[in-house]
Amino acid sequence: MTFIQPLYKIALLSLFGLALMSHMARADWVLDMENSSLSFGSIKKNSIGESNSFYRLDGRITAEGDITLLIDLTSVETWIDIRNARMKEFFFETGKFPLAELRGKIDMAQFEKLEIGGQKSVEASFDLDLHGFQQTFDAQLVVLRLSDKVAVVIPGEIIFLDVEEFNLLPGLERLKKLANLPSISSSVPISFRLSFNQTP
């Protein structure tokens, strides 16, 4: 009897450990804004490139692989105050459309065995709601496993968005006139580094 009881306790502890590991594997991943960034490029006068960014993001990847990323368009940063104001008022029209939302889905099972320090490429389809319009696009992503509870997502290739698809061309024309520029490209390259922490 005294021999069976320790075995019984060990079995219970083992089952508890397996249940805990299973729970951790199913936990959500929450965006770590301090260690994340989202930038977009602009090209004016056909040859002058500039980098802009957003400093307020919110995102989550659920245990089922549902991805949501909210972009606060009022947090746009172009490093020039008057340009920030013009981008918000005339381009994004943040009074009516303060947020952009990205939604997608990935198969989480393929990342469960990803070792710390390892990386994996994945192709995913996303819906982007921006300026009252929605477009679907495909993107190749790279997931880096930094630790048991930290993963980073970066683009696997250059991602371009066409502002005309979101009815942003009138705003772009307004910016051109205000800045007295001959041209601003309507094709926008996107760059990001999204760091996610696994929740308890």
N, C-alpha and C positions, 0 to 999 in steps of 0.2 A: 504493500500500500504506500509506504513511504517512498518507494522507488518510482511508482506510477505518478505520484503527484508532481514531482519536478518535471517529468516528461510532459504532463498535461499543461503545466505553466509555460514550458518552452514552446509547445504547440500554439498556445494562445498568443504568446508574444510574437511568434512568427507570423501568425494570421494577422495580428494587429499591424506588424511592419509591412506586410504585403498590402493591406488595406490602405495604409498611409502612403505608400509609394504609388499605389493606383490613384489615390486622391490627388497627389502632387502632379502626376502625369496629366490629370484632367483639369488642373487649375488654369485659370485665365492668365494671360500675359498683359500687363499694363504698361503703357508708354512712359518712359522716363524722360521728361521734357528737358531736364538739365543736360542730359547726354545725347540729345537728339537735335537734328537740324533738317530744315527743308528749304531749298533755295531754287530760284529760277533765274534764267539768264535773259537779257534783252540785248538786241543789236540795233544800234542806231547809226544813221549815215552810212549804212552798208558795211561798216568795218569796225565800229567801236562797240566793244562788248562790255556789259556791266552785270554784276552779280547782285541779286536782291534776295531777301529771305523773309520768313515769318518766324516770330519768336514766341507764338502761343499756339500749341498743338495739343490735342487730346486724342488718345487712341487705345484700342484694346483688341486683342486676339483671343477669342473664347476657346475653351477646351474643344469645341466642335469645329474650330477652324474658321469661324466667322470673323472677318476683319472690318474694323471701323476706324477711320481716321477723320477727325474734325480739325479744320484749319480756320483759325480766327483771322479773317482777311483784314480786320482793323489793325492787326499787328504787323502789317507789311513794313519792311525796313529797306529803304533804298539808300540810306546814309545821307540823304538831303531832305530837310524838313519840308520844304515846299513841294518836293516831288512826292513825298509820302502823302501829303494832303491831297494832291491831285490824283494820285493812284486810287485813294480811298473814295474820293468824291466822284470822279469822272470815269475811271476805268472799272473798278470793282463795284461801284455804287453801293458801298457798305451800309448806307442808310436803309436800303431795301434788301440787300443780300450780304449780311455780315459774316456768314459762314460758308465754307465749301465742305462737302462731305464725300469721302471716298469709302466705298464698300466693296468687299470681295470675299473670297473663300479659298482656303488651302487645305490640303490633306495633312492633318497633324501627325498621322501615323508614321509618315516617312521621316519625321524629325525625332521620334522617340529614341532612336539608337544613335543619334548624332553625338559624337564624343566631344568633350571639352577641347576647344581649340580647332575643331573641325568646321567644315562649311559645306553647304549643299545648295545647288542651283534649283530653282523651281519656276515654272511658268504659271501665271495666274491671270484671271480675267477680273477686271474691276469696273465698277460703275462710279462715275464722278459727277456729282451734282455741283454745278458752279453757275452763278449768275442766273438762276432759274432754268437752266438747261441741264440735261443729263446725256452723257456719252459713255459708251462702253469701249474699253481698250484692253489690249493684252500687254503684259509686261514680264520680262524675265528678272527675277530677283535672286539675290544671294543671301542666305541665312548663315550667320556666324554664331557659333555657340561659345560664348566667353566663359561661362561657368554653369553650374547646375541651374541657376535661376536667372541668368542674364543671356539674352540673345539679341543680336543686331541684324537689321535688315537693310541692305543697300541695293541699288540697281545693278543688274547684271549687264546692262547695256544702256546706251543713251536713250532717254525717254523724251519725246517731243509732244507738245500739245499745240493745237492750232486754235488761236483765240476766236477765230471766226465761227467755230463750231459751238461756242458758248455765247454768241451774240455780243462779243466784246470788241468787235471791230470799230463800231462807232466811238467807243470810249478811247480806243487807240488813236483814232483820227483826231479826237479832241486833244489828246496829249501831244500829238505832233504839232498841232497849231499853237498850243500854249507855249511849247518849248521852241517853236520856230525851227523844226527839224524837217529835212527832206524825206526821211523814211525812218520807220521803226518796224522791225520784222514781226510778222504775225505768227511765226513759228517759234515756240518758246521751249528751250531745253530745261529739263527738270533734274535736280540732284537732291538726294536725301541720305541721311543716316539716322535710322530709327532704332533706338535702343529700348528693349522691353524687359521688364522684370516680372518674373512669375510670382503671382500672389499666393499667400498661404492657403 
